[in-house]
Amino acid sequence: MAPDSQPPPSGENPGPSRQRSIFISGLGGRKPRIPIDHERLESEAKRIMSAEGFAYVAGGAGTESTVRENRAAFERWRIVPRMLRDVSLRSSSVELFGRRLPSPVLLAPVGVLEMAHREADLAVARAAASLNVPMVFSSQGSCTMEACASVMGDAPRWFQLYWGRSNELAASFLRRAEACGCEAIVLTLDTSMLGWRPRDLDLGFLPFLRAQGIAQYTSDPVFLAALEEVQETEAPGPRPPLTPRTLLAALEMASYHPGSTLRNLRSGRARAAVRHFVATFSRPSLTWDDLSWLRDQTTLPLLLKGILHPDDAREAVGRGMDGLIVSNHGGRQVDGALGALDALPGVVQAVEGRVPVLFDSGIRSGADVFKALALGARAILLGRPWVYGLALRGEEGVAEVVENLTAELDLTMGLAGCRSVNEIVRETVQRVMPGAR
């Protein structure tokens, strides 16, 4: 629990409890150390993050119209509160794949967290465990899944898979995820190649080329075994110009790779790891038929992330997938794409309740969570806001962002006349025309 919070009395709802703890602290002159307002949260994080780190987290594809459309989609749906219902006791708990969770909130997989905070994924894992909120480990983590699992006890965690060119590596990731207690696998579909991201391109910065965000790979036996062969061949494609910045990048690369920086420089192992990662990450050839192989590799629930079209939803269910995540990758992949919330009702209708549908992209408040649940999501994945909290105050910052979101959800439920998540149904929201008042 964040340090400004006080444990609520037994049976008390989290919204009023969170409010009261903040206001009481305010009597002593202590304001929240993590901004409540999202725009302030983002601007404060930008102030302390590196230009490259903030661009990587905040940026979207192309003109970033999809990022804006994700938010605009929420504005097209309005909550319709109902009065005179006894909402004195409320619960936002949900059940997912046999696990009862305190709220319908998961921490979305976000890569390269070392650009936000020195403790990176470990700080997030501790925060998630303290709140019993599932963390979805990223394939592009800055810390290994095993290290994160070691600080989480029996708290829930999932693993997100980028399925690259090596099936052997994908299978190894799955085995490791099972061994460290992950309870589900999230296959991200919409990043078989990187989208066109001007913020990163203008800075000429891709963290993976500096060996950042590839800890899952450099700790994997299958990946490491392949490095010997990689080191014996010349890297294809253009080479960077030899400048002081190039030398600095080589030093950074060697320092981020496991082991001695000097030894990594001398052996070229860090450079080989980056080359091998780049060569194996992208796999645009994946098709629906490949899912049968993945299904055979694990008994864990498999969820597909990146579904926006009802036909894809029906295909996924027909292929034996256990869940879907409606997402456009936070607007980071396709410029001009459909707002994720606009896609949610069609996907929910298509699956007809056969598998749970989760939602990701654009969530900024408890009211946003309410709207997504009303349109059929079983739970949501939160991304950028907790990354900004991480940048500001590490573990404490992540916890405070999540506590604020769940507190607002609780209050929104009560004020809308809902005592449980099951009562947040389609009739609790209404679509409005643009410009309507």
C-alpha positions as CSV (number, residue, x, y, z in Angstrom):
1,M,0.0,0.0,0.0
2,A,1.3,3.5,-0.9
3,P,2.7,5.4,2.1
4,D,0.0,8.1,2.0
5,S,-2.7,5.4,2.4
6,Q,-4.1,4.1,5.6
7,P,-5.6,0.7,5.8
8,P,-9.4,1.0,5.6
9,P,-11.6,-0.4,8.4
10,S,-13.0,-3.9,7.6
11,G,-15.7,-3.8,5.0
12,E,-15.1,-0.2,4.0
13,N,-15.2,0.7,0.3
14,P,-11.9,1.7,-1.2
15,G,-13.1,4.9,-2.9
16,P,-14.1,6.9,0.3
17,S,-11.2,5.4,2.2
18,R,-8.7,6.6,-0.4
19,Q,-10.2,10.0,-0.5
20,R,-10.2,10.4,3.2
21,S,-6.6,9.3,3.6
22,I,-5.6,12.0,1.1
23,F,-7.7,14.7,2.6
24,I,-6.5,13.9,6.2
25,S,-2.9,14.0,5.0
26,G,-3.7,17.4,3.4
27,L,-4.6,18.7,6.9
28,G,-0.9,18.2,7.8
29,G,0.2,19.9,4.6
30,R,1.0,16.7,2.7
31,K,-0.3,16.6,-0.8
32,P,-0.2,13.4,-3.0
33,R,3.3,12.8,-4.3
34,I,1.8,11.3,-7.4
35,P,-0.5,13.6,-9.4
36,I,-4.1,12.5,-9.5
37,D,-4.8,14.2,-12.8
38,H,-3.5,12.2,-15.7
39,E,-2.2,15.2,-17.7
40,R,-0.2,16.4,-14.7
41,L,1.0,12.9,-14.1
42,E,2.3,12.6,-17.6
43,S,3.9,16.1,-17.6
44,E,5.7,15.4,-14.3
45,A,7.0,12.1,-15.7
46,K,8.2,13.9,-18.8
47,R,10.1,16.4,-16.7
48,I,12.2,13.8,-15.1
49,M,12.5,11.1,-17.8
50,S,15.1,11.2,-20.6
51,A,13.9,12.5,-23.9
52,E,14.4,9.0,-25.4
53,G,12.6,7.3,-22.5
54,F,9.6,9.6,-22.6
55,A,9.3,9.4,-26.4
56,Y,9.4,5.6,-26.2
57,V,6.6,5.4,-23.6
58,A,4.3,8.3,-24.7
59,G,4.7,8.0,-28.5
60,G,2.4,6.5,-31.0
61,A,2.4,5.6,-34.7
62,G,2.5,8.2,-37.4
63,T,0.5,11.3,-36.6
64,E,-0.6,9.7,-33.4
65,S,-4.2,9.9,-34.5
66,T,-4.9,6.4,-33.1
67,V,-3.7,7.6,-29.6
68,R,-6.1,10.5,-29.8
69,E,-8.9,8.3,-31.2
70,N,-8.6,6.0,-28.2
71,R,-9.5,8.8,-25.9
72,A,-12.2,10.2,-28.2
73,A,-13.9,6.8,-28.2
74,F,-14.3,7.1,-24.4
75,E,-15.9,10.5,-24.8
76,R,-18.5,9.1,-27.2
77,W,-19.9,6.9,-24.3
78,R,-21.5,8.5,-21.3
79,I,-22.5,7.0,-18.0
80,V,-26.2,7.0,-17.0
81,P,-26.4,7.0,-13.2
82,R,-29.4,5.5,-11.5
83,M,-30.7,6.8,-8.2
84,L,-32.1,5.5,-4.9
85,R,-30.3,2.1,-4.9
86,D,-28.6,0.8,-1.8
87,V,-24.9,1.0,-2.8
88,S,-23.5,1.3,0.7
89,L,-21.5,-1.9,0.2
90,R,-19.8,-2.5,-3.1
91,S,-17.4,-4.9,-4.6
92,S,-15.4,-4.6,-7.8
93,S,-13.9,-8.1,-7.6
94,V,-13.9,-10.3,-10.6
95,E,-12.9,-13.9,-11.4
96,L,-10.5,-14.7,-14.2
97,F,-9.4,-18.3,-15.0
98,G,-10.2,-19.5,-11.5
99,R,-8.5,-16.7,-9.7
100,R,-10.6,-14.2,-7.7
101,L,-9.1,-10.7,-8.1
102,P,-9.9,-7.6,-6.0
103,S,-10.6,-5.5,-9.0
104,P,-10.9,-5.8,-12.8
105,V,-7.5,-4.2,-13.3
106,L,-4.3,-5.8,-14.6
107,L,-0.9,-4.2,-15.3
108,A,-0.4,-4.3,-19.1
109,P,2.9,-5.6,-20.4
110,V,5.3,-2.7,-21.0
111,G,8.8,-3.2,-22.2
112,V,12.1,-1.4,-21.5
113,L,11.1,-0.1,-18.1
114,E,14.7,0.7,-17.2
115,M,14.1,3.9,-19.2
116,A,11.5,4.9,-16.6
117,H,13.2,3.8,-13.3
118,R,16.4,2.0,-12.3
119,E,14.5,-0.8,-10.6
120,A,12.4,-1.3,-13.7
121,D,10.2,-4.5,-13.7
122,L,11.1,-5.4,-10.2
123,A,9.6,-2.3,-8.7
124,V,6.4,-3.0,-10.7
125,A,6.3,-6.6,-9.6
126,R,6.5,-5.6,-5.9
127,A,3.8,-3.0,-6.3
128,A,1.5,-5.4,-8.1
129,A,2.0,-8.1,-5.4
130,S,1.3,-5.6,-2.6
131,L,-2.1,-4.9,-4.2
132,N,-2.8,-8.4,-5.5
133,V,-3.1,-7.0,-9.0
134,P,-1.9,-9.3,-11.8
135,M,1.2,-8.1,-13.6
136,V,1.7,-9.2,-17.2
137,F,5.5,-9.8,-17.7
138,S,6.7,-8.4,-21.0
139,S,8.8,-10.3,-23.5
140,Q,10.8,-7.0,-23.7
141,G,11.4,-6.8,-20.0
142,S,14.4,-5.1,-18.4
143,C,14.4,-7.8,-15.7
144,T,13.9,-11.5,-16.1
145,M,10.5,-13.1,-15.4
146,E,12.2,-15.3,-12.8
147,A,13.5,-12.3,-10.9
148,C,10.1,-10.6,-11.0
149,A,8.3,-13.8,-9.8
150,S,10.8,-14.1,-6.9
151,V,9.5,-10.9,-5.3
152,M,5.8,-11.6,-5.9
153,G,5.2,-14.5,-3.6
154,D,1.9,-16.2,-4.7
155,A,0.5,-13.0,-6.2
156,P,-0.9,-13.4,-9.7
157,R,1.2,-12.9,-12.8
158,W,0.9,-13.6,-16.5
159,F,3.4,-13.7,-19.4
160,Q,3.2,-11.8,-22.7
161,L,4.8,-13.5,-25.6
162,Y,6.2,-11.8,-28.8
163,W,6.4,-14.8,-31.1
164,G,9.5,-14.2,-33.2
165,R,11.2,-16.3,-35.9
166,S,12.3,-19.1,-33.5
167,N,9.7,-21.6,-32.4
168,E,12.4,-23.1,-30.1
169,L,12.8,-19.7,-28.3
170,A,9.0,-19.2,-28.0
171,A,8.7,-22.7,-26.5
172,S,11.5,-21.9,-24.0
173,F,9.8,-18.7,-22.9
174,L,6.6,-20.7,-22.3
175,R,8.4,-23.3,-20.2
176,R,10.0,-20.6,-18.1
177,A,6.7,-18.8,-17.7
178,E,5.1,-22.0,-16.4
179,A,8.0,-22.7,-14.1
180,C,7.9,-19.2,-12.5
181,G,4.2,-19.4,-11.7
182,C,2.6,-17.5,-14.6
183,E,-1.1,-18.2,-14.8
184,A,-1.9,-17.3,-18.4
185,I,-0.1,-16.5,-21.7
186,V,-0.8,-13.3,-23.7
187,L,0.2,-13.6,-27.3
188,T,0.5,-10.1,-28.8
189,L,-0.5,-10.2,-32.5
190,D,-0.2,-6.6,-33.6
191,T,3.6,-6.2,-33.3
192,S,4.9,-8.7,-35.8
193,M,7.0,-5.7,-36.9
194,L,7.5,-2.3,-35.3
195,G,5.1,0.5,-36.3
196,W,6.3,3.8,-37.8
197,R,6.9,5.9,-34.6
198,P,8.1,9.4,-35.4
199,R,9.1,10.4,-31.8
200,D,11.6,7.5,-31.7
201,L,12.7,8.0,-35.3
202,D,13.4,11.8,-34.8
203,L,15.7,10.8,-32.0
204,G,17.3,8.0,-33.9
205,F,16.7,5.8,-30.8
206,L,15.7,2.2,-30.5
207,P,16.5,0.8,-27.0
208,F,16.9,-2.8,-28.2
209,L,20.0,-1.8,-30.2
210,R,21.6,-0.8,-26.9
211,A,20.7,-4.1,-25.4
212,Q,17.9,-2.5,-23.3
213,G,14.7,-4.4,-22.9
214,I,16.1,-7.8,-23.9
215,A,16.6,-9.4,-20.5
216,Q,14.3,-12.3,-21.2
217,Y,16.4,-13.2,-24.2
218,T,19.9,-12.8,-22.7
219,S,18.8,-15.1,-19.8
220,D,17.3,-17.8,-22.1
221,P,19.3,-21.0,-22.7
222,V,17.9,-21.3,-26.3
223,F,18.8,-17.8,-27.2
224,L,22.3,-18.0,-25.6
225,A,23.1,-21.2,-27.4
226,A,22.5,-19.5,-30.7
227,L,24.9,-16.7,-29.9
228,E,27.9,-18.9,-30.6
229,E,26.8,-19.3,-34.2
230,V,25.9,-15.6,-34.5
231,Q,29.3,-14.5,-33.3
232,E,30.9,-16.4,-36.1
233,T,29.1,-14.6,-38.9
234,E,29.1,-11.0,-40.0
235,A,26.1,-8.8,-39.3
236,P,24.0,-8.1,-42.5
237,G,22.8,-4.7,-43.4
238,P,24.2,-1.2,-42.8
239,R,26.7,-0.4,-40.1
240,P,26.5,2.7,-38.0
241,P,29.1,5.5,-38.6
242,L,32.1,5.4,-36.3
243,T,31.6,8.4,-34.0
244,P,31.9,9.1,-30.3
245,R,28.2,8.4,-30.0
246,T,28.7,5.0,-31.6
247,L,31.4,4.2,-29.1
248,L,29.1,5.3,-26.2
249,A,26.3,3.1,-27.5
250,A,28.7,0.1,-27.6
251,L,29.7,0.8,-24.0
252,E,26.0,1.0,-23.0
253,M,25.3,-2.2,-24.9
254,A,28.1,-4.0,-23.0
255,S,26.9,-2.7,-19.7
256,Y,23.3,-3.8,-20.1
257,H,24.3,-7.3,-21.2
258,P,24.7,-9.7,-18.3
259,G,28.2,-10.1,-17.0
260,S,31.3,-7.9,-16.9
261,T,31.1,-4.8,-19.1
262,L,34.8,-5.1,-20.0
263,R,34.4,-8.8,-20.9
264,N,31.3,-8.1,-23.0
265,L,33.2,-5.4,-24.9
266,R,36.2,-7.6,-25.6
267,S,34.2,-10.7,-26.5
268,G,31.6,-8.9,-28.7
269,R,28.9,-11.0,-26.9
270,A,26.6,-8.1,-26.2
271,R,26.8,-7.0,-29.9
272,A,26.1,-10.5,-30.9
273,A,23.0,-10.7,-28.6
274,V,21.6,-7.5,-30.1
275,R,22.2,-8.7,-33.6
276,H,20.5,-12.0,-32.9
277,F,17.6,-10.3,-31.2
278,V,17.1,-8.0,-34.2
279,A,17.3,-11.0,-36.6
280,T,14.7,-13.1,-34.7
281,F,12.2,-10.6,-33.4
282,S,10.1,-9.7,-36.4
283,R,7.8,-12.5,-37.8
284,P,5.2,-11.1,-40.2
285,S,4.6,-14.6,-41.6
286,L,2.5,-15.8,-38.6
287,T,-1.0,-17.1,-39.5
288,W,-4.0,-18.6,-37.8
289,D,-2.7,-22.1,-38.6
290,D,0.4,-21.5,-36.4
291,L,-1.8,-21.3,-33.3
292,S,-2.2,-25.0,-33.1
293,W,1.5,-25.4,-32.5
294,L,1.4,-22.8,-29.7
295,R,-1.6,-24.4,-28.2
296,D,0.3,-27.7,-28.0
297,Q,3.2,-26.0,-26.1
298,T,1.3,-25.1,-22.9
299,T,-1.6,-26.0,-20.7
300,L,-2.0,-22.4,-19.5
301,P,-4.9,-20.2,-20.8
302,L,-4.0,-18.5,-24.0
303,L,-5.2,-15.0,-24.8
304,L,-4.8,-13.2,-28.1
305,K,-4.0,-9.4,-27.7
306,G,-4.7,-7.0,-30.5
307,I,-8.1,-8.2,-31.7
308,L,-10.3,-5.5,-33.2
309,H,-12.4,-7.2,-35.8
310,P,-15.4,-9.5,-34.9
311,D,-14.3,-12.1,-37.5
312,D,-10.9,-12.3,-35.9
313,A,-12.6,-12.8,-32.6
314,R,-14.8,-15.7,-33.9
315,E,-11.7,-17.3,-35.6
316,A,-9.8,-17.1,-32.3
317,V,-12.5,-18.9,-30.4
318,G,-12.8,-21.5,-33.1
319,R,-9.1,-22.1,-32.8
320,G,-9.4,-22.9,-29.1
321,M,-8.1,-19.7,-27.6
322,D,-9.1,-19.0,-24.0
323,G,-9.5,-15.3,-24.1
324,L,-9.2,-12.1,-26.1
325,I,-7.8,-8.7,-25.5
326,V,-9.3,-5.9,-27.5
327,S,-6.3,-3.5,-28.2
328,N,-4.7,-1.4,-30.8
329,H,-1.4,-1.4,-28.8
330,G,-2.2,2.0,-27.3
331,G,-2.0,3.6,-30.8
332,R,1.6,2.6,-31.2
333,Q,1.3,0.4,-34.3
334,V,-1.2,1.6,-36.9
335,D,-1.8,5.3,-37.4
336,G,-5.5,6.0,-38.2
337,A,-6.8,2.8,-36.6
338,L,-10.1,2.3,-35.0
339,G,-10.4,3.4,-31.4
340,A,-10.2,0.3,-29.3
341,L,-13.3,1.1,-27.3
342,D,-15.3,1.4,-30.5
343,A,-14.2,-2.2,-31.4
344,L,-15.1,-3.7,-28.0
345,P,-18.9,-4.2,-28.4
346,G,-18.5,-6.0,-31.8
347,V,-15.9,-8.4,-30.4
348,V,-18.0,-9.1,-27.3
349,Q,-21.0,-9.9,-29.4
350,A,-19.0,-12.1,-31.7
351,V,-17.7,-14.4,-28.9
352,E,-21.1,-14.8,-27.4
353,G,-19.8,-15.3,-23.9
354,R,-17.7,-18.3,-24.8
355,V,-14.4,-16.7,-23.6
356,P,-13.6,-13.7,-21.5
357,V,-12.9,-10.4,-23.4
358,L,-10.4,-8.0,-21.8
359,F,-9.7,-4.5,-22.9
360,D,-6.6,-2.4,-23.4
361,S,-5.7,1.0,-24.9
362,G,-6.7,4.5,-23.6
363,I,-7.7,3.8,-20.0
364,R,-6.9,6.8,-17.9
365,S,-9.5,6.9,-15.1
366,G,-11.9,4.8,-13.1
367,A,-14.8,6.1,-15.2
368,D,-13.0,4.7,-18.3
369,V,-12.8,1.3,-16.6
370,F,-16.5,1.5,-15.9
371,K,-17.3,2.2,-19.5
372,A,-15.2,-0.7,-20.8
373,L,-16.9,-3.0,-18.3
374,A,-20.3,-1.7,-19.4
375,L,-19.5,-2.6,-23.0
376,G,-18.6,-6.1,-22.1
377,A,-15.0,-6.3,-21.0
378,R,-14.4,-8.7,-18.1
379,A,-11.3,-6.7,-17.0
380,I,-8.9,-4.0,-18.3
381,L,-5.2,-3.7,-18.8
382,L,-3.6,-0.4,-17.6
383,G,-0.5,0.8,-19.3
384,R,1.0,4.3,-19.6
385,P,-0.3,5.8,-16.3
386,W,1.5,3.3,-14.1
387,V,4.7,3.7,-16.1
388,Y,4.6,7.4,-15.3
389,G,4.0,6.6,-11.7
390,L,7.0,4.3,-11.9
391,A,9.2,7.1,-13.3
392,L,8.2,9.4,-10.5
393,R,8.5,7.2,-7.4
394,G,9.2,3.7,-8.4
395,E,7.2,1.0,-6.6
396,E,5.3,3.6,-4.6
397,G,4.4,5.5,-7.7
398,V,3.0,2.4,-9.4
399,A,0.9,1.5,-6.4
400,E,-0.5,5.0,-6.0
401,V,-1.6,5.2,-9.6
402,V,-3.4,1.8,-9.3
403,E,-5.0,2.7,-6.0
404,N,-6.3,6.0,-7.3
405,L,-7.8,4.2,-10.4
406,T,-9.5,1.5,-8.4
407,A,-10.7,4.1,-5.8
408,E,-12.3,6.2,-8.6
409,L,-13.9,3.0,-10.1
410,D,-15.4,2.2,-6.7
411,L,-16.9,5.7,-6.4
412,T,-18.1,5.7,-10.0
413,M,-19.9,2.4,-9.4
414,G,-21.6,3.7,-6.3
415,L,-22.6,7.0,-7.8
416,A,-24.0,5.2,-10.9
417,G,-26.0,2.8,-8.7
418,C,-24.0,-0.3,-9.1
419,R,-23.0,-2.6,-6.2
420,S,-20.9,-5.1,-8.2
421,V,-19.2,-5.5,-11.5
422,N,-22.0,-7.7,-12.6
423,E,-24.4,-4.7,-12.4
424,I,-22.2,-2.7,-14.8
425,V,-24.2,-3.6,-17.9
426,R,-24.8,-2.1,-21.3
427,E,-27.7,0.0,-20.1
428,T,-25.5,1.9,-17.7
429,V,-23.8,3.8,-20.6
430,Q,-25.2,5.6,-23.6
431,R,-23.5,6.5,-26.8
432,V,-23.7,10.2,-27.8
433,M,-23.2,11.9,-31.1
434,P,-20.0,14.0,-31.5
435,G,-20.7,17.6,-30.3
436,A,-23.9,16.5,-28.5
437,R,-24.6,18.3,-25.2
